[in-house]
Amino acid sequence: MTAFVARRLAQALLQIWGAITIVFIALRVLPGDPAELILGSQATPEALESLRTQLGLRDPLLVQYLHHLQDVVRLDFGQSWRQGVSALDACLERLGPTLSLSAWAMVITVVLGFLAGTFAARRANTWADHLVSVSSLVGQALPPFWIGIMLSLIFARWMQILPSTADGTMAALLLPALTLALPFVGWLGRLVRTGVLEETNQDYVRTAYAKGLSHRVVFYIHVLRNTLVPVVTMLGLLMGYFIANGVIVEVIFAWPGIGSLLVDSITFRDYSVVQAILTVITVCYIMLNLLVDVLYVYLDPRIQLENA
């Protein structure tokens, strides 16, 4: 197990380095001059040139890259010129609301997805099974921004039972979390349904029934456990998706997370904050994948042997 985790950790570090490099290059090729955004259009050429030199924008690209790597290792992304604080502090301050939103979206997805999947599997090839399948396809086809607008229109404007923007209450989490979760509830449900039906036809299930075990024990102890291996893959990637791609949802509901901060920072070319946010998102995403790999081995030790 130790060697397996060490190998995966080394791969994760290489992926983080690659992501940091891509982000650095992407930000440098974007149009726009940070010095002009900071000082304004009325700044003199001398002031603009002095600030470019101070920010290191006149250094060769390789020199900028090496300095950037050194700063990243020290967790120093510089100062946010818009907020006047450390870029990393500005990012971490917004990370909490994003993690809360992602966690609630994950809870909704898991609960509704498992209920829909097991319901459909136990009624395979019936109208209930077909209803779950059609509903899942419709949910995946709808764009998140449309779902968010419709939920806000129905529950916040017409029914007026939930707030449409962040107001510091737990109720404000529900609409954005539902917007993130709904497109994936059907996806998880179909994945659980397929896994349950495949496992139900395995020899070990017939053996368990032959030993006199009850249907409840066979289903919840044996079948669902083996169904979890592909499901864990989906959930790990999905949590990373919620953290990294909840930008639209955060903008729609004015949620004070890193997604809305990222949009503002890109608009105003606040490079330090953009690099800090993208680095944090990348690390979270890769670490979640590493956790998924470890859970693989726990759920099915054969995976470790196959990768040995």
N, C-alpha and C positions, 0 to 999 in steps of 0.2 A: 504493500500500500504506500509506503514512504517513497519508494522509487517512482511509483506511478504519479503521485502528487508532485514530486520534484520535477519530473519530466513535463507535466502539464504546466507547472509554474514557470519553467524556463520558456515554454512556448508562449505563455501569457505575457511575459516580459518583452519578448520579441514583437508581439502584436502591439503592445503599448508603445514601444519605440517607433514602430511603423506608423501608427496612428498619429503620434506627435509630429512626426516628420511631414506627413500629408497635410495636417492642419497648418503647420508653419508655412509650407509652400502655398497652400490655397489662400491663406490670408495675404500673402505677399503679392499675389497676382490679381487680387481684387482691385477694381478701379477706385480712385479716391485717394486723397492725401490726408492722413490723420492730423498733420500739422495745421492744415487749413480749417479742419473741423474744430480743433482745439482753440485756435486763436481767432477764428472767424475770417470772413472775407475782407475785412478792413485791415488786416495785419500787413505790416511792411515786409518786403522780400527778405530783409535782413533778419527780422524776427522769425519768419518762417524757416529760413535756413539754419538759424541757431537752434530752433526746436528740433528740426530734423536730425541735426548732429547730436543733440542731447538724447534723442530717442534711439540713436544708433541706426537710423534709416539710411545714412550715407555710407555705412560700412559695407564691404562686400557681402554678398548673400551667404557665403560659407561662414564668414566670421559671425554674422548675425545668428546663423543656425547653431554654431558651437556655443555661443553665449547663451542661446535659448536653452540648449540641452543642459548646460551647467545650472541655469536658473531653475529648470524643472526638477532636477535632482535635489535642489535645495528647497523645493516647493515655493519658489519665489517667482511669481508671474508679473511682478511690477505693480504699479499703482493704477487704479482706474481714474482717468482724467475727468470723467463725468461725476463720479461719486466722491472722489478724494480719499478713498480708502484702499487697502490692499485688494488686488483683484481676486485673490483666493478667498479672502474674507467675504467679499461681495457675493461670490459664487456659493460658498458654504451657507451663507445666511439664507439664500433662496433654496438650498437643497432640501431642507426639512419639509417645506410645503409640497415639493415635488415628490418626495419619498412617501409622504402621507397619502397624497392623491394616488400614486402608483400602487401602494399597498391596499387601499380600499378597492381600487379597480381590480386588483388581483383576487381579492376575497370574493367580490361579486362574480368574477369570471369562473372561479373554481366552484363556488356553491351552485350557481345556476348551470354551469357546464356539466358538472357531475350529475346533478339531478336530471338534466335533459338526456344525457348519454345513457345513464342506467335505465331511465324510463323507456327510452327508445329500444334499448337492447332487450329488455324483458318483454317487449311487445313488437319484436322484429316482424317486418313485412305486414304490419297492420296500418290502419289509417293514422294511429298515433305516431308510429315510426315515420311515416311519410310526412306528417305535419311538422315533426321536429327537423327533418332533413330540409324541407322547403324553407322553414323559418330560418334555419342556419345559413342557407344560401342567400336569402334576402338580406340578412344581417351583415354578412360579409361584403355584399355588393354595395351597401349604402356607405357613402363617404362620412368620416367622423364629423366634419364640420356641419353637414346637413343634420346629422343626428343631434348634435349639440344645439343647433338653432331650433329644431323642432321640440326638443325636451324643454328648452328654456321658454319657448313660446307657449307650450301646453301647461307646464307645471308652475312657471314663474309669472307669466303674464295673464293667461286665461284663468287658471285655477288659483293662482296666488298662494300656493301652499309651500313653495320652496324658493329660496333666494336664487337669483340669476347670477350674482357675482359674489366674490369672497367677502364675507362680513365677519369673520372670526368665529363662526359657529360650526358645529359638526354638520348641520343641515346643508351648509354651503358645499360640503364635499360630495353630496349625493349625485347631483346632476353632472358635474364633470367626471366623476368616477364611473357613472353609468355610460356616459358618452365614450369613454375609453374602453369600457368592458364589453358593451353590447356587440360590436362587430366580431368579437372573439368567443363569445359564449357558445354560439352554434358550432364554431370550429372545434372547440374543446369537446362539445357534446358529441359531435360526429367521431372524433378521435377516440373518446371513451367507448362509444357504441361499438366501433369496429374492433377495438381491443378486447372488449368483453365477449363479443361473439366469437372471435378467434380463440380466446383462451377457453371458452366453454366447450369447445370441440376437442380439446387436448386430452391425451390419455390420462394424465394425472387427475383430471376432474372426474372422469369415469371411475378411476380407482378410489377416489375419495368418497364418491357416492356408494361404491361397492362396500366400503368399510363401514357404512352406516352413518356417515356425517350428514348433518342437516343441510338443507339448501342454503340457509342463512350463513352457516359456518363456511361452506365451500365458496360461496359468492364473495363474502366480505373478507375472509382470511386468505384465500388462495387466488381466486380469479382477479379481484381488484388489485392485489399486490403486484401480480405479474403485468397487469395492465398499466401500472404506474411508470414503467421504464420509458416508453415513448412519450407519455404524458409529461414526465419531468423535463424532457427535452423542450417541449413546447412551452412549459411554464417558465423555465429559465430564460429562454429567448423572449418570451412575452413580457416578463418583468423588465428586461433591458429595453424592450420597445416602449413600454409605458414611460420609463425614465427619459429615454432619448428622444422620443417622437411625440410627446404630449404637447408640443409647442402650440399647435392649432387650438387644442382644447383649452390650454391656459390663456390664450389670447381671447377666445370667445367668452370665457367666464371670468376674465380679469383675475386669474389665479396668480398669486405672487410667487411663482416658481422660477426655476432656472430657464425654462422655455421662453417665457416672456422676457426675461432678462437677456437671453441670447439674442432675441429679435431686436431689442433696443440697442444692444451693444454692436451688432453687425451694422445697423442703420447708421450709427454715429462713429463707426470705425474705432471702437474702443478695443483695440487689439488685445490688451492685457486680459480683459475680462473674457473675451471670446476664447482665447487660448486656455484660460483657466477652466471655463465651463466645458469646453470640448474635451479637455484632458480628464476632468472629473467624470464626465459621461462615459468616456472610453474605458477608464479604469473600472467603473461600476459594471459596464456591459461585459468586459472580459472576465472580471472576477465572478460574475454570475455564471458565465459559461464554465469557469473552473469549478465552481460549486456544483454545477450540473454533472460534470465529469466524475466528481467524487461521489455524488449521490448514485450515479450509475453503478459504481462498484459496490456500494452498500446494498442496493436493490437487487443487483445481479452480479455476484462475484465472478462469473464467467467472463465478463467484459475485461477484467484485469488480466486474466490468463490469455485472452485473445490479443491483448495489446502488449504483452510482456516481450 
